[in-house]
Amino acid sequence: MGGRLISTILKEGLDKLANVERLILQPNNREDELRSWLQEHRFQIVAESILEEAGKFYEIIVVEAGEMKLSATDTRFWSFLVQRSQSSLHPKMAKRSC
């Protein structure tokens, strides 16, 4: 499920999220669209990680209610991940930057 579909599902159920403390999301693509939607709807990313298994990358995004301001670069790559891998980009992000 991609970030666009996750955003649509969250939008359609937005009224049900009022009492939800934390969401753990795993978009397979279009992570930037999900980050934009989260920002617009007052969610903040509190953790994010990329896992690799059998040659496939899985991005995990943990969000809570709150505000965040993302630059275009943050929306695309998320600075939390960039800061964690200061020496080089993660292979998934490197592919995306091309």
Backbone torsions as a table, in degrees:
resi	resn	phi	psi	omega
1	MET	NA	130.4	-177.5
2	GLY	-90.4	170.9	-179.5
3	GLY	-60.5	-34.8	178.9
4	ARG	-65.0	-45.5	179.6
5	LEU	-67.3	-41.1	177.0
6	ILE	-59.7	-43.2	177.9
7	SER	-59.7	-42.7	179.7
8	THR	-63.5	-44.5	179.5
9	ILE	-62.5	-44.9	179.0
10	LEU	-63.8	-39.9	179.5
11	LYS	-62.3	-45.7	-178.5
12	GLU	-66.9	-23.6	179.9
13	GLY	-113.5	22.1	-175.1
14	LEU	-54.7	-37.9	179.3
15	ASP	-63.9	-24.7	-179.7
16	LYS	-82.7	-9.9	-176.5
17	LEU	-90.5	-3.3	-174.9
18	ALA	-56.2	-38.1	-177.6
19	ASN	-102.9	8.0	-180.0
20	VAL	-83.9	126.0	-178.1
21	GLU	-82.9	-34.9	-173.8
22	ARG	-150.0	142.1	174.0
23	LEU	-119.8	138.5	173.9
24	ILE	-116.3	113.5	-172.3
25	LEU	-114.9	149.5	-179.2
26	GLN	-139.3	78.7	178.3
27	PRO	-74.6	137.6	177.7
28	ASN	-86.8	-17.8	177.0
29	ASN	-161.2	175.6	178.6
30	ARG	52.2	39.7	178.3
31	GLU	-59.1	-35.1	-179.3
32	ASP	-62.9	-38.8	178.0
33	GLU	-66.0	-37.6	177.6
34	LEU	-66.8	-44.6	178.8
35	ARG	-59.8	-41.4	178.2
36	SER	-62.2	-45.3	179.9
37	TRP	-61.8	-44.0	-179.7
38	LEU	-60.1	-43.8	179.0
39	GLN	-62.0	-45.6	-178.6
40	GLU	-64.7	-25.8	-176.3
41	HIS	-109.4	24.1	172.1
42	ARG	60.4	49.3	168.9
43	PHE	-117.6	148.2	176.8
44	GLN	-122.9	143.7	177.5
45	ILE	-79.6	125.2	179.4
46	VAL	-106.4	-18.0	176.6
47	ALA	-161.0	150.2	177.7
48	GLU	-154.9	140.7	-178.2
49	SER	-148.7	156.0	174.2
50	ILE	-119.3	129.1	177.5
51	LEU	-114.2	149.4	175.6
52	GLU	-123.0	132.7	176.6
53	GLU	-144.0	128.4	178.4
54	ALA	51.7	40.2	176.8
55	GLY	78.4	4.7	178.7
56	LYS	-112.4	143.6	-180.0
57	PHE	-101.1	139.1	178.3
58	TYR	-127.9	121.9	179.8
59	GLU	-100.2	128.4	-179.5
60	ILE	-112.1	127.4	179.8
61	ILE	-122.3	123.9	178.0
62	VAL	-107.4	125.6	-177.0
63	VAL	-129.3	153.0	174.6
64	GLU	-135.9	166.3	176.4
65	ALA	-61.6	141.0	-179.9
66	GLY	151.1	175.9	-178.4
67	GLU	-109.9	149.8	173.9
68	MET	-147.0	153.2	176.8
69	LYS	-120.4	114.3	-178.5
70	LEU	-108.1	135.4	170.9
71	SER	-77.3	173.5	177.4
72	ALA	-60.6	-38.9	178.8
73	THR	-67.1	-43.4	178.2
74	ASP	-61.6	-39.9	179.7
75	THR	-62.6	-40.0	-177.8
76	ARG	-76.4	-44.2	-171.8
77	PHE	-117.2	-15.2	-176.0
78	TRP	58.7	112.3	-174.2
79	SER	-60.8	-27.6	178.1
80	PHE	-57.8	-43.4	179.2
81	LEU	-69.6	-40.3	-179.6
82	VAL	-63.5	-42.3	179.8
83	GLN	-64.5	-35.7	-179.5
84	ARG	-69.8	-29.7	-179.0
85	SER	-116.3	62.9	-172.3
86	GLN	-59.1	-34.6	-174.3
87	SER	-74.0	-32.5	-179.5
88	SER	-160.2	161.3	177.3
89	LEU	-73.0	146.6	173.1
90	HIS	-63.2	145.1	-178.1
91	PRO	-52.0	-36.1	179.1
92	LYS	-65.7	-43.2	-179.4
93	MET	-70.3	-35.3	179.0
94	ALA	-62.6	-40.4	177.4
95	LYS	-62.5	-39.2	-177.1
96	ARG	-71.1	-27.7	-176.3
97	SER	-79.2	-11.8	-179.0
98	CYS	-75.0	NA	NA
